[in-house]
Amino acid sequence: MQRWKQEVPAVLLLAGLGLAPFIGFGEGYVLTLLARAMILAMAAVSLSFIVGGAGLVSLGHAAMLGFGAYAVVILDDLQIVEAMVVLPVAMLAAAGFALVTGAIAIRTSGVHFIMITLAFGQMAYFTATSLSGYGGDDGYTLYARSEVNGARILSDRLGFHFICLGALTLTWLFCRMLLASRFGRVLRAVRGNPMRARALGFSPYPYRLVAYVIAGAIGGAAGFLFANATEFVAPAYISWQRSGELLFMVILGGISGLHGALLGALGFVLLEEWLSHQWEHWRIAFGVLLILAVLFLPNGLAGIPNQVARMFRRG
């Protein structure tokens, strides 16, 4: 029961996103913005799963999203637009990349793991820029969004909003279930003390690799949705800057729980959007606010209620 109390902010946030189109946020532009936030939140939750659950701080997670998006591009060029085909291919492509790169990267730890994932991410980025048949640096515009049994469900803004919300909810519940399972307990034990885990008979490597592949597959699903949301895919989706943004969403929300990634992603996207309409040089103010958030919110946005409660107890 205590664990579920910690997830109340996530439940309220997901419920709020479900009600948003009916309480004054049903305009096309707002729905597009919320869809983008929810898709990035999916990727952030999958990253939080390996950062908080397995202690794997990846700086190449955007490559998973990029592999999913480029799977959509390649199949679109082949005139294959059925979502029941495209989505599994996108997830398998990202999971395959995670398996191959993770098999190498997970043999390291700490800053070495960060740098190796960054290197693999950059390799994927430069590979994408060289794909002249799919736009290269200029990117690729989809002919149309993916279809579901011939129906253009993803082309309807309201329908797409709830598809993204459903995907985000399933991602959060699935990752939470995994962390609460025996598999998740072993992951946390390995993160806390690998030597003790080995002494108890658990080899850290396969558990971490499986977690990394699962996060990759979820990133691929997010890439599928992101490609359909923008109807455009470019190498920028795979850049280290995007990976840095995803990692910062996790830190901004708080790595103590998956709900932090939800809060961090939504807060990041909405703050970025609001500031961009207020000032031409909004990135300066954005950077300052993010630094202040790190300094004064050590437990992220998810930790604000506890901080407020402690302040009142002291007062």
C-alpha positions in Angstrom: 0.0 0.0 0.0 2.8 2.4 0.8 4.4 1.8 -2.6 1.2 2.6 -4.3 0.9 5.9 -2.4 4.2 6.9 -4.0 2.5 6.5 -7.4 -0.4 8.8 -6.7 1.2 11.7 -8.7 1.6 9.5 -11.8 -2.0 8.3 -11.5 -3.3 11.9 -11.2 -1.1 13.0 -14.1 -2.3 10.2 -16.4 -5.9 11.0 -15.4 -5.3 14.7 -16.1 -4.0 13.9 -19.5 -7.1 11.8 -20.2 -9.4 14.6 -19.2 -7.3 17.4 -20.9 -9.2 17.3 -24.3 -12.5 17.8 -22.5 -11.5 20.7 -20.2 -10.2 23.3 -22.6 -7.1 21.6 -24.0 -8.8 20.1 -27.1 -7.3 22.4 -29.7 -5.2 20.7 -32.4 -1.9 22.5 -31.4 -2.3 21.6 -27.7 -3.1 18.0 -28.5 0.0 17.8 -30.7 2.1 19.2 -27.9 0.6 16.8 -25.3 1.2 13.8 -27.7 4.8 14.9 -28.1 5.2 15.1 -24.3 3.6 11.7 -23.7 5.8 10.0 -26.4 9.0 11.5 -24.8 7.6 10.4 -21.4 7.5 6.8 -22.7 11.2 7.0 -23.6 12.0 8.7 -20.3 10.2 6.0 -18.3 12.1 3.3 -20.2 15.3 5.2 -19.4 14.3 5.6 -15.8 13.7 1.9 -15.6 17.4 1.2 -16.3 18.8 4.2 -14.5 16.9 3.9 -11.3 16.4 0.1 -11.5 19.7 -1.1 -12.8 22.0 1.8 -12.3 22.7 2.0 -16.1 23.1 5.7 -16.9 22.8 5.7 -20.7 23.7 8.7 -22.9 22.7 7.0 -26.1 19.0 6.2 -25.3 17.8 8.4 -28.2 19.3 5.9 -30.6 16.5 3.4 -29.5 13.9 6.0 -30.3 15.7 6.7 -33.6 15.8 3.1 -34.6 12.0 2.8 -34.1 11.5 6.0 -36.1 13.7 4.9 -39.0 12.0 1.5 -39.1 8.8 3.5 -39.9 10.7 5.4 -42.6 12.1 2.3 -44.3 8.7 0.5 -44.3 7.0 3.7 -45.4 9.4 3.9 -48.4 8.4 0.2 -49.2 4.7 1.3 -48.9 4.2 -0.8 -45.8 2.0 1.3 -43.5 0.1 -1.3 -41.4 0.8 -0.5 -37.8 0.5 -4.2 -36.7 3.5 -4.8 -38.9 5.4 -1.5 -38.5 5.2 -1.3 -34.7 6.7 -4.8 -34.0 9.4 -4.2 -36.6 10.2 -0.8 -34.9 10.4 -2.5 -31.4 12.5 -5.4 -32.7 14.9 -3.0 -34.5 15.5 -1.0 -31.4 15.7 -4.1 -29.1 18.2 -5.6 -31.5 20.4 -2.5 -31.4 20.1 -2.5 -27.6 21.1 -6.2 -27.5 24.2 -5.8 -29.7 25.4 -2.6 -28.1 24.4 -3.6 -24.6 26.3 -6.9 -24.8 29.4 -4.7 -25.0 28.5 -1.7 -22.9 27.2 -3.6 -19.9 30.6 -5.2 -19.4 31.6 -1.7 -18.1 30.2 0.5 -15.5 30.1 4.1 -14.4 31.6 6.8 -16.6 32.9 4.1 -19.0 29.3 2.9 -19.6 28.1 6.4 -20.2 30.8 7.1 -22.8 30.3 3.8 -24.6 26.6 4.4 -24.9 27.3 7.9 -26.1 29.7 6.4 -28.8 27.2 3.9 -30.0 24.5 6.6 -30.1 26.8 8.8 -32.2 27.6 5.9 -34.5 23.8 5.5 -35.1 23.5 9.2 -35.7 26.2 9.4 -38.3 24.8 6.3 -40.0 21.4 8.0 -40.3 23.0 11.1 -41.8 24.6 8.9 -44.5 21.2 7.4 -45.5 20.8 9.6 -48.6 17.9 7.4 -49.8 16.0 8.4 -46.7 16.8 12.1 -46.8 20.2 12.1 -45.0 20.7 15.3 -43.0 17.5 16.8 -44.4 15.3 14.0 -43.1 12.4 12.1 -44.5 8.8 13.1 -44.8 6.3 10.2 -44.4 3.7 9.8 -47.1 1.0 9.2 -44.4 0.7 8.0 -40.9 0.5 4.3 -40.2 -2.9 2.6 -40.5 -4.6 0.0 -38.3 -6.4 -2.6 -40.3 -6.7 -0.1 -43.1 -8.2 2.6 -40.9 -6.3 5.9 -40.4 -6.9 5.9 -36.6 -3.5 7.6 -36.0 -4.5 10.5 -38.2 -7.2 11.6 -35.9 -5.7 14.1 -33.3 -8.1 13.1 -30.5 -7.7 9.4 -31.3 -3.9 9.7 -31.5 -3.9 11.5 -28.1 -5.6 8.6 -26.4 -3.4 6.1 -28.2 -0.3 7.9 -26.9 -1.9 8.0 -23.4 -2.7 4.3 -23.5 0.9 3.5 -24.6 2.4 5.7 -21.9 0.1 4.1 -19.2 1.0 0.6 -20.4 4.7 1.5 -20.4 4.6 2.8 -16.8 2.6 -0.1 -15.5 4.8 -2.7 -17.3 8.0 -1.1 -16.0 6.6 -0.8 -12.5 5.5 -4.4 -12.5 9.0 -5.5 -13.6 10.6 -3.5 -10.8 8.3 -4.9 -8.3 8.9 -8.5 -9.4 11.8 -10.8 -8.5 13.6 -9.6 -11.6 13.4 -6.0 -10.4 14.5 -6.9 -6.9 17.6 -8.6 -8.4 18.3 -5.5 -10.5 18.1 -3.2 -7.5 20.4 -5.6 -5.5 22.9 -5.6 -8.4 22.8 -1.8 -8.5 23.3 -1.5 -4.8 26.1 -4.1 -4.4 27.1 -6.2 -7.3 29.6 -8.3 -5.3 26.9 -9.2 -2.7 24.6 -10.2 -5.5 27.2 -12.5 -7.0 27.8 -14.0 -3.6 24.1 -14.8 -3.4 24.3 -16.6 -6.8 23.0 -13.9 -9.1 25.1 -12.9 -12.1 24.5 -9.1 -12.8 25.3 -9.2 -16.5 22.3 -11.1 -17.9 19.8 -9.2 -15.7 21.2 -5.9 -16.8 21.3 -6.9 -20.4 17.7 -8.0 -20.4 16.6 -4.7 -18.7 18.6 -2.8 -21.3 16.9 -4.7 -24.2 13.5 -4.1 -22.7 14.2 -0.4 -22.4 15.3 -0.4 -26.0 12.1 -2.1 -27.2 10.0 0.5 -25.4 12.2 3.2 -26.9 11.5 1.7 -30.4 7.7 1.9 -29.7 8.2 5.6 -28.7 10.1 6.1 -32.0 7.2 4.6 -33.9 4.7 7.0 -32.3 7.1 10.0 -32.6 7.5 9.4 -36.4 3.7 9.2 -36.8 3.2 12.3 -34.6 5.6 14.5 -36.6 5.2 12.6 -40.0 8.9 13.4 -40.4 12.1 11.7 -39.3 15.6 13.2 -39.2 19.0 12.2 -37.7 18.5 14.8 -35.0 16.2 12.2 -33.4 19.3 10.2 -32.6 21.7 12.9 -31.6 23.4 13.0 -28.2 21.5 16.2 -27.4 18.2 14.2 -27.5 19.7 11.6 -25.3 20.8 14.3 -22.9 17.3 15.7 -22.8 15.8 12.3 -22.0 18.3 11.8 -19.2 17.6 15.3 -17.8 13.8 14.5 -17.9 14.6 11.6 -15.6 16.7 13.7 -13.3 14.3 16.6 -13.3 11.4 14.4 -12.3 13.5 12.3 -9.8 15.1 8.9 -10.2 13.6 7.5 -7.0 10.5 6.2 -9.0 9.1 5.8 -12.5 6.5 8.5 -11.8 9.4 11.0 -11.7 10.1 10.4 -15.4 6.4 11.2 -16.2 6.6 14.4 -14.3 10.0 15.3 -15.6 9.1 14.8 -19.3 5.8 16.7 -19.1 7.5 19.6 -17.1 10.4 19.7 -19.5 8.3 19.9 -22.7 5.8 22.4 -21.3 8.5 24.6 -19.9 10.4 24.5 -23.1 7.3 25.4 -25.1 6.2 28.2 -22.8 9.6 29.9 -22.8 10.0 29.7 -26.5 7.0 31.9 -26.9 8.2 34.4 -24.3 11.7 35.3 -25.4 13.8 35.0 -28.5 16.8 33.8 -26.5 14.7 31.4 -24.4 17.3 28.7 -24.2 19.4 30.9 -21.8 16.5 31.2 -19.4 15.6 27.5 -19.9 19.2 26.4 -19.0 19.2 28.6 -15.9 15.9 27.2 -14.7 17.0 23.7 -15.2 20.2 24.3 -13.2 18.1 25.8 -10.4 15.9 22.8 -10.4 18.9 20.5 -10.0 20.3 22.6 -7.2 17.1 23.1 -5.2 15.1 20.0 -6.0 17.5 17.2 -5.1 14.7 14.6 -5.4 13.3 16.1 -8.5 9.7 17.3 -9.1 8.4 14.1 -7.5 10.1 15.1 -4.2 8.4 18.5 -3.9 5.5 17.3 -1.7 8.0 15.7 0.8 10.1 18.9 0.8 7.0 21.1 1.5 5.9 18.7 4.3 9.4 18.9 5.9 9.3 22.7 5.7 6.0 22.8 7.5 7.2 20.4 10.2 10.2 22.5 10.8 8.1 25.7 10.9 
